[in-house]
Amino acid sequence: MAAHSALNAESRKSHAILITPQCDQRLPGCAKCDKYGQPCPGYDRGFKFITGKPYRDRRQPNPKNDKKDGARSKSAASNPMIDLESTCQTMAQREKPSSLISVDMNIVQHLCILIDDFSQPYTPSPTHVVVRWFGFLPSIYGQNRVLDATIRSFTAHHFGRTAKNTQMVSYARSAYGEALRRLRKSLETPAESLSSHIFCAVVLLCMYEVETFSHPCDSYLFTDTENPESWMKHAKGLSQLVRIRGPERYNAELDITLLKAARGLIVMHSMFSGEECFLASDEWHDKMRQQYTSDLPPEVHNSIELFFAYFTYAPSLVHKLYSLRHVDATGAEALQTISEVLSEALDMQMKLAIWYRQFSQLAPPPTETISSTGDELYPIILTYTDVSYATIYCGYYSYMVIIHEILKTCGYPGEHEAMVAYFRDQICRSVEYNSVGVMGPYRMGFPLRVAFEIADPVTRSWILNRLEQFSNIYAAAQPENYHNVL
């Protein structure tokens, strides 16, 4: 405990930055660590770590170093993805961190390893969605105290859980508390509350809290996992911040990337809370259509953005469907609602049919293969060429379940019961492929929730078993969170 307190005191004074090397490679520890009275976390040939003091340097600053640091920060801010790929490739060769001090001292290195972990089972690259979401974090670490504490909490918790290191998890909890305290103060300051750094911290905190690792040991719990609606509170706060900032603030690559990282949770919150989805407007759609990277061909990017624009209208359709189940279907008000929702559902069905034909020509549809797990209910599963495409296809299946459920409820002619079952099964058959890795449950969280709502008892039991497995990673996937809304 004394060592933990000393480390916390030291972490408040300093953080580590990655620079070019001239390490004396003395064993068991280098002279730099001895100089600052800290255990050496180890090093790789070609790199060394020195202590920087961005906030509370008690010694006189070196103007020459300040000038160099300023140039580095300016360069990183203008191109946050600079050298990330080569750096992460080198960093990924290191062993996973197993001590508290290494997480605090070598945060850039551990962010690179975290990106690698979150990208698995695929190799990180600029085209991977995880790299797009987290790739800018190494370059902006050290620029904002709220964000720094959030990043430290996120990385320490991930590696603490992976290594089953309670000291690292305890440190992560402490950093989490610090992040929340600083966030409250920042949100009370108008100029800072709407900044990109605070937005980034909120997105990261929300994603982290939604995906909090559930574990029998209390020291591994960050959120109140006994409360099935806990994740909704975090998603609501994120939604409010995005809305308050307004569309005009989403013009730079960082803000657009964060908006796209957050929008799935915003739509989920709207759908399951009964609140309107403010993203369902041309102004927001125009912002989200912006493309700052070349990771996707423009036609693929535009097709994905078109689907998401359609997807922002799903909450409104679900809310109207839900209202029909609580009114007299023969009443004038119900007939008016049926007429409106039926017209909207048919219009969206036509738009999605056109979209699917175009998208399936750009992104190969799934192929069937035998389940590697010998699944009895779904022995034939779906595999895709890419998890990003798989996620879009599963979003499409979810939307079609909603559309056909609406058409069935409104009494519109057609084989809607069979179509609901078909798209439900498409979702379930995608689980084995698209739920792999740390981010897998996040990708499948919404589609499985929709499938669960309309599943028969056998399929529902199958989904609950998968959710039980997911809940070890993705707190929002806990079975008790799945309340009927369709």
C-alpha positions as MATLAB code, in Angstrom:
seq = 'MAAHSALNAESRKSHAILITPQCDQRLPGCAKCDKYGQPCPGYDRGFKFITGKPYRDRRQPNPKNDKKDGARSKSAASNPMIDLESTCQTMAQREKPSSLISVDMNIVQHLCILIDDFSQPYTPSPTHVVVRWFGFLPSIYGQNRVLDATIRSFTAHHFGRTAKNTQMVSYARSAYGEALRRLRKSLETPAESLSSHIFCAVVLLCMYEVETFSHPCDSYLFTDTENPESWMKHAKGLSQLVRIRGPERYNAELDITLLKAARGLIVMHSMFSGEECFLASDEWHDKMRQQYTSDLPPEVHNSIELFFAYFTYAPSLVHKLYSLRHVDATGAEALQTISEVLSEALDMQMKLAIWYRQFSQLAPPPTETISSTGDELYPIILTYTDVSYATIYCGYYSYMVIIHEILKTCGYPGEHEAMVAYFRDQICRSVEYNSVGVMGPYRMGFPLRVAFEIADPVTRSWILNRLEQFSNIYAAAQPENYHNVL';
ca = [
       0.000    0.000    0.000;
       2.928    2.338    0.799;
       4.440    1.633   -2.584;
       1.087    2.320   -4.212;
       0.826    5.711   -2.450;
       4.355    6.629   -3.460;
       3.570    5.787   -7.064;
       0.429    7.877   -7.012;
       2.422   10.800   -5.619;
       5.032   10.412   -8.313;
       2.396   10.031  -11.034;
       0.938   13.391  -10.037;
       4.325   14.980  -10.686;
       5.292   13.262  -13.905;
       4.307   11.200  -16.864;
       6.368    9.415  -19.482;
       6.942   10.305  -23.091;
       8.525    8.224  -25.783;
      11.643    9.680  -27.390;
      14.581    8.577  -29.464;
      17.123    6.540  -27.703;
      20.311    6.670  -25.866;
      19.755    4.271  -22.980;
      22.749    3.101  -20.930;
      20.995   -0.327  -20.795;
      22.389   -0.865  -17.304;
      20.870   -3.827  -15.494;
      18.765   -4.331  -13.497;
      17.725   -0.690  -13.976;
      18.819    2.294  -16.017;
      20.391    5.433  -14.563;
      17.401    7.565  -15.529;
      15.090    5.619  -13.235;
      17.666    5.720  -10.419;
      17.907    9.479  -10.846;
      14.180    9.893  -10.152;
      14.047    7.203   -7.498;
      11.741    4.864   -9.410;
      12.018    1.167  -10.277;
      12.972    0.674  -13.916;
      10.018   -0.661  -15.979;
      12.387   -2.150  -18.543;
      13.259   -1.050  -22.029;
      13.659   -2.239  -25.565;
      16.684   -1.730  -27.738;
      16.107    1.422  -29.743;
      13.999    3.277  -27.150;
      14.354    4.917  -23.794;
      11.874    6.668  -21.507;
      12.495    9.940  -19.716;
      10.312   11.766  -17.238;
       8.435   14.815  -18.462;
       6.556   17.265  -16.237;
       3.757   18.948  -18.187;
       1.842   20.342  -15.211;
       3.837   20.774  -11.982;
       7.506   21.141  -12.788;
       9.211   22.495   -9.679;
      12.494   23.017  -11.505;
      13.163   25.888  -13.893;
      12.061   24.995  -17.433;
      14.677   24.700  -20.152;
      13.723   27.136  -22.941;
      15.460   24.962  -25.505;
      13.509   21.894  -24.443;
      10.281   23.884  -24.272;
      10.805   24.943  -27.850;
      11.333   21.371  -28.961;
       8.339   20.134  -26.990;
       6.201   22.874  -28.482;
       7.195   21.848  -31.967;
       6.414   18.217  -31.187;
       2.995   19.062  -29.765;
       2.134   21.250  -32.717;
       3.138   18.539  -35.143;
       1.182   15.897  -33.273;
      -1.905   18.086  -33.089;
      -1.853   18.760  -36.794;
      -1.441   15.090  -37.655;
      -2.542   12.907  -34.736;
      -1.952    9.674  -36.641;
       1.697   10.530  -37.409;
       4.039    7.538  -37.115;
       1.397    5.618  -35.143;
       1.538    2.526  -37.318;
       5.319    2.106  -37.115;
       5.356    2.980  -33.416;
       2.637    0.473  -32.574;
       4.287   -2.244  -34.611;
       7.419   -1.790  -32.509;
       5.557   -1.429  -29.248;
       3.446   -4.518  -29.851;
       6.603   -6.616  -29.688;
       6.924   -5.907  -25.963;
       5.455   -8.142  -23.342;
       2.164   -7.060  -21.817;
       2.670   -4.763  -18.789;
       2.389   -6.521  -15.465;
       3.161   -3.754  -12.984;
       1.444   -0.563  -11.941;
       4.428    1.681  -12.505;
       4.875    0.678  -16.129;
       1.284    1.659  -16.918;
       1.781    5.108  -15.434;
       5.256    5.766  -16.847;
       4.952    4.407  -20.373;
       1.446    5.459  -21.311;
       2.218    5.964  -25.006;
       3.601    2.465  -25.268;
       0.664    0.948  -23.475;
      -1.835    2.800  -25.631;
      -0.203    1.212  -28.649;
      -0.446   -2.220  -27.053;
      -4.066   -1.501  -26.099;
      -4.868   -0.633  -29.718;
      -3.282   -3.917  -30.738;
      -5.340   -5.831  -28.137;
      -8.587   -4.136  -29.123;
      -7.916   -4.813  -32.805;
      -7.514   -8.543  -32.320;
      -7.897  -11.033  -33.878;
      -6.889   -8.766  -36.744;
      -3.673   -6.827  -37.301;
      -3.994   -3.122  -36.452;
      -3.881   -0.853  -39.492;
      -5.106    2.636  -40.386;
      -8.201    1.009  -41.928;
      -9.214   -0.713  -38.697;
     -12.025    0.972  -36.797;
     -10.198    0.626  -33.463;
      -7.189    2.510  -34.836;
      -9.508    5.208  -36.157;
     -11.114    5.566  -32.728;
      -8.072    5.290  -30.471;
      -5.218    6.121  -32.832;
      -5.069    9.802  -31.895;
      -4.809    9.171  -28.129;
      -0.996    8.792  -27.950;
      -0.443   12.198  -29.559;
      -2.886   14.124  -27.341;
      -1.884   12.545  -24.041;
      -0.400   15.266  -21.836;
      -2.556   18.097  -23.173;
      -5.532   17.928  -20.783;
      -5.746   16.679  -17.205;
      -9.249   15.228  -17.503;
      -8.349   13.313  -20.625;
      -5.021   12.149  -19.167;
      -6.708   10.678  -16.098;
      -9.300    9.011  -18.332;
      -6.616    7.467  -20.549;
      -4.660    6.224  -17.530;
      -7.789    4.676  -16.056;
      -8.755    3.032  -19.339;
      -5.324    1.535  -20.010;
      -4.599    0.488  -16.419;
      -7.952   -1.253  -16.115;
      -7.494   -3.121  -19.389;
      -4.051   -4.415  -18.477;
      -4.981   -5.003  -14.859;
      -7.870   -7.203  -15.894;
      -5.785   -8.975  -18.521;
      -2.952   -9.671  -16.059;
      -5.332  -10.192  -13.093;
      -3.272   -7.559  -11.294;
      -5.355   -6.036   -8.499;
      -2.792   -3.268   -7.908;
      -3.168   -2.022  -11.474;
      -6.966   -2.220  -11.239;
      -6.862   -0.315   -7.953;
      -4.763    2.353   -9.640;
      -7.262    2.443  -12.519;
     -10.090    3.012  -10.033;
      -8.138    5.892   -8.495;
      -7.483    7.443  -11.926;
     -11.165    6.970  -12.779;
     -12.205    8.894   -9.685;
      -9.719   11.626  -10.540;
     -11.101   11.813  -14.086;
     -14.673   12.211  -12.840;
     -13.708   14.893  -10.312;
     -11.821   16.881  -12.930;
     -14.605   16.346  -15.460;
     -17.221   17.836  -13.135;
     -15.101   20.944  -12.679;
     -14.420   21.237  -16.416;
     -18.110   20.929  -17.277;
     -18.752   23.940  -15.044;
     -16.354   26.012  -17.159;
     -18.136   26.943  -20.418;
     -14.954   27.462  -22.438;
     -13.526   24.072  -21.489;
     -16.724   22.034  -21.287;
     -17.242   22.122  -25.058;
     -13.609   21.490  -25.995;
     -12.473   18.523  -28.088;
     -10.390   17.175  -25.209;
     -13.380   17.055  -22.846;
     -15.525   15.501  -25.560;
     -12.832   12.869  -26.076;
     -12.703   12.151  -22.341;
     -16.490   11.732  -22.143;
     -16.563    9.394  -25.159;
     -13.768    7.297  -23.693;
     -15.361    7.203  -20.236;
     -18.722    6.241  -21.695;
     -17.310    3.477  -23.869;
     -15.242    2.246  -20.945;
     -18.169    2.262  -18.538;
     -20.473    0.552  -21.026;
     -17.819   -2.086  -21.653;
     -16.697   -2.342  -18.022;
     -15.396   -5.793  -17.282;
     -17.764   -7.655  -15.013;
     -15.959   -9.848  -12.520;
     -16.934  -11.606   -9.287;
     -14.262   -9.621   -7.444;
     -15.529   -6.152   -6.489;
     -12.148   -4.626   -7.235;
     -12.819   -5.240  -10.909;
     -16.076   -3.293  -11.036;
     -16.142    0.354  -12.087;
     -19.837    0.792  -12.630;
     -22.860   -0.369  -10.704;
     -23.385   -3.567  -12.636;
     -26.181   -4.473  -10.242;
     -28.149   -1.674  -11.878;
     -29.226   -2.894  -15.349;
     -29.811    0.673  -16.521;
     -26.378    1.961  -15.504;
     -25.071    2.075  -19.072;
     -28.115    4.126  -20.107;
     -27.133    6.906  -17.708;
     -23.702    7.142  -19.283;
     -25.146    7.073  -22.805;
     -27.593    9.827  -21.833;
     -24.774   12.054  -20.588;
     -22.840   11.486  -23.795;
     -25.916   12.296  -25.880;
     -26.493   15.523  -23.985;
     -22.908   16.676  -24.464;
     -22.951   15.961  -28.215;
     -26.222   17.821  -28.596;
     -25.133   20.816  -26.489;
     -21.921   21.193  -28.471;
     -24.000   21.570  -31.622;
     -23.226   20.449  -35.188;
     -21.009   23.467  -35.858;
     -18.261   22.067  -33.603;
     -17.750   18.917  -35.683;
     -15.443   20.096  -38.431;
     -12.025   18.654  -37.563;
     -10.894   15.046  -37.922;
     -10.732   14.452  -34.164;
     -14.282   15.680  -33.511;
     -15.769   13.812  -36.469;
     -13.998   10.592  -35.423;
     -15.334   10.950  -31.878;
     -18.842   11.705  -33.139;
     -18.812    8.537  -35.230;
     -17.503    6.573  -32.261;
     -20.346    7.900  -30.091;
     -23.307    7.796  -32.456;
     -24.112    4.105  -31.986;
     -24.605    4.635  -28.261;
     -26.623    7.779  -28.940;
     -29.058    5.889  -31.181;
     -29.268    2.999  -28.697;
     -30.027    5.408  -25.870;
     -32.727    7.105  -27.912;
     -34.323    3.826  -28.914;
     -34.481    2.303  -25.450;
     -35.167    5.483  -23.477;
     -38.079    6.715  -25.575;
     -36.350   10.039  -26.255;
     -36.062   11.458  -29.748;
     -32.846   10.895  -31.690;
     -31.501   14.375  -32.414;
     -29.075   12.933  -34.982;
     -32.037   12.356  -37.317;
     -31.627   15.619  -39.192;
     -29.926   16.747  -42.400;
     -27.605   19.029  -40.434;
     -26.172   16.157  -38.414;
     -26.140   13.830  -41.413;
     -24.046   16.351  -43.349;
     -21.516   16.473  -40.511;
     -21.238   12.694  -40.256;
     -20.741   12.330  -44.000;
     -17.417   14.169  -43.785;
     -14.450   11.945  -44.606;
     -11.009   12.974  -43.402;
      -9.147    9.730  -43.979;
      -8.446    7.549  -46.986;
      -9.015    4.285  -45.120;
     -12.169    3.570  -47.123;
     -12.965    4.156  -50.796;
     -15.301    7.159  -51.061;
     -18.146    5.084  -52.479;
     -17.958    2.636  -49.527;
     -17.730    5.476  -47.024;
     -20.731    7.223  -48.577;
     -22.782    4.027  -48.577;
     -22.046    3.380  -44.902;
     -22.938    6.960  -44.022;
     -26.178    6.711  -45.974;
     -27.132    3.631  -43.981;
     -26.388    5.379  -40.712;
     -28.465    8.371  -41.780;
     -31.353    5.946  -42.299;
     -30.559    4.267  -38.996;
     -31.077    7.466  -37.001;
     -34.790    7.237  -37.852;
     -35.119    3.759  -36.305;
     -35.821    5.031  -32.751;
     -38.827    7.039  -33.944;
     -40.268    3.974  -35.686;
     -39.749    1.806  -32.602;
     -41.393    4.397  -30.344;
     -44.473    4.520  -32.582;
     -44.625    0.734  -32.763;
     -44.439    0.522  -28.984;
     -47.255    3.036  -28.608;
     -49.540    0.853  -30.740;
     -49.309   -1.940  -28.184;
     -50.770    0.199  -25.447;
     -53.812    1.720  -27.157;
     -57.120    0.544  -28.538;
     -56.296   -0.364  -32.144;
     -59.819    0.572  -33.226;
     -59.652    4.096  -31.846;
     -59.207    7.144  -34.061;
     -55.870    8.035  -32.492;
     -54.501    4.521  -33.004;
     -55.683    4.436  -36.637;
     -53.907    7.727  -37.289;
     -50.706    6.409  -35.711;
     -50.958    3.160  -37.692;
     -51.341    5.113  -40.918;
     -48.296    7.270  -40.150;
     -45.982    4.512  -38.987;
     -47.024    2.226  -41.839;
     -46.211    4.919  -44.386;
     -42.832    5.596  -42.760;
     -41.973    1.899  -42.505;
     -42.796    1.208  -46.165;
     -40.774    4.219  -47.258;
     -37.775    3.071  -45.207;
     -38.157   -0.498  -46.472;
     -37.861    0.786  -50.044;
     -34.842    2.952  -49.209;
     -33.093    0.077  -47.461;
     -33.763   -2.258  -50.386;
     -32.053    0.184  -52.764;
     -29.221    0.731  -50.289;
     -28.654   -3.015  -49.835;
     -28.362   -3.634  -53.569;
     -25.718   -0.924  -53.843;
     -23.791   -1.817  -50.700;
     -23.668   -5.537  -51.474;
     -21.904   -4.666  -54.734;
     -19.250   -2.706  -52.819;
     -18.852   -4.967  -49.775;
     -19.155   -8.723  -50.387;
     -22.162  -10.273  -48.611;
     -21.449  -13.032  -46.090;
     -20.773  -16.619  -47.049;
     -21.936  -19.724  -45.225;
     -19.561  -22.070  -43.437;
     -19.717  -24.746  -40.757;
     -19.569  -23.532  -37.174;
     -16.181  -24.169  -35.588;
     -17.862  -24.608  -32.196;
     -20.305  -27.261  -33.330;
     -23.274  -25.061  -32.448;
     -26.437  -27.151  -32.425;
     -28.942  -24.375  -33.115;
     -26.838  -22.646  -35.768;
     -24.477  -25.258  -37.235;
     -24.086  -23.115  -40.386;
     -22.760  -19.640  -39.651;
     -22.008  -16.496  -41.653;
     -18.496  -15.222  -42.283;
     -17.540  -11.861  -43.763;
     -14.530  -10.320  -45.446;
     -14.170   -7.677  -42.717;
     -15.610   -6.996  -39.255;
     -16.529   -3.446  -40.272;
     -18.664   -4.782  -43.116;
     -20.077   -7.467  -40.823;
     -21.168   -4.770  -38.383;
     -22.978   -2.823  -41.093;
     -24.713   -5.943  -42.379;
     -25.834   -6.838  -38.838;
     -27.162   -3.303  -38.429;
     -29.147   -3.827  -41.635;
     -30.555   -7.140  -40.364;
     -31.615   -5.401  -37.153;
     -33.365   -2.631  -39.034;
     -35.213   -5.152  -41.210;
     -36.427   -6.984  -38.107;
     -37.879   -3.683  -36.877;
     -39.456   -2.857  -40.262;
     -41.155   -6.239  -40.669;
     -42.295   -6.262  -37.048;
     -43.984   -2.910  -37.697;
     -45.608   -4.129  -40.923;
     -46.857   -7.258  -39.136;
     -48.270   -5.236  -36.232;
     -50.017   -2.839  -38.614;
     -51.610   -5.747  -40.470;
     -49.867   -5.026  -43.763;
     -50.024   -8.020  -46.173;
     -46.895  -10.122  -46.476;
     -44.837  -12.910  -44.894;
     -43.583  -10.658  -42.142;
     -43.385  -13.337  -39.458;
     -41.077  -15.389  -41.669;
     -38.984  -12.347  -42.586;
     -38.554  -11.386  -38.933;
     -37.326  -14.918  -38.182;
     -34.999  -14.844  -41.199;
     -33.249  -11.607  -40.255;
     -33.148  -12.678  -36.593;
     -31.302  -15.820  -37.667;
     -28.939  -13.783  -39.857;
     -27.946  -11.861  -36.734;
     -27.452  -15.002  -34.660;
     -25.484  -16.724  -37.411;
     -23.123  -13.713  -37.485;
     -22.233  -13.931  -33.798;
     -19.424  -16.465  -34.100;
     -17.582  -14.299  -36.639;
     -18.383  -10.787  -35.472;
     -18.190  -11.181  -31.692;
     -14.510  -12.120  -31.528;
     -12.014   -9.938  -29.681;
     -12.467   -7.283  -27.007;
     -14.679   -5.140  -29.268;
     -16.777   -8.058  -30.536;
     -19.556   -7.793  -27.928;
     -19.705   -4.047  -28.582;
     -20.272   -4.694  -32.304;
     -22.997   -7.281  -31.641;
     -24.657   -5.618  -28.639;
     -27.438   -3.832  -30.513;
     -28.237   -6.515  -33.139;
     -28.525   -9.212  -30.476;
     -30.725   -7.002  -28.382;
     -33.126   -6.563  -31.292;
     -33.024  -10.308  -32.023;
     -33.747  -11.041  -28.371;
     -36.917   -8.942  -28.409;
     -38.631  -11.040  -31.063;
     -36.999  -14.437  -30.449;
     -38.884  -17.632  -29.711;
     -38.023  -19.377  -26.402;
     -35.330  -21.618  -27.901;
     -33.569  -18.777  -29.719;
     -33.944  -16.508  -26.700;
     -32.212  -19.095  -24.528;
     -29.410  -19.296  -27.103;
     -29.015  -15.510  -27.096;
     -28.982  -15.397  -23.287;
     -26.122  -17.894  -23.249;
     -24.131  -15.684  -25.623;
     -24.942  -12.610  -23.531;
     -23.675  -14.364  -20.443;
     -20.360  -14.877  -22.217;
     -20.311  -11.261  -23.456;
     -21.041   -9.815  -20.020;
     -17.508  -10.688  -18.909;
     -16.385   -7.947  -21.313;
     -19.393   -5.804  -22.187;
     -21.416   -4.743  -19.151;
     -24.378   -3.553  -21.243;
     -24.747   -7.114  -22.544;
     -25.744   -8.519  -19.172;
     -28.964  -10.509  -19.654;
     -30.843   -8.445  -17.059;
     -30.370   -5.388  -19.273;
     -32.561   -6.881  -21.990;
     -36.049   -5.512  -21.394;
     -38.691   -5.886  -24.074;
     -39.315   -2.749  -26.087;
     -40.450   -4.095  -29.462;
];
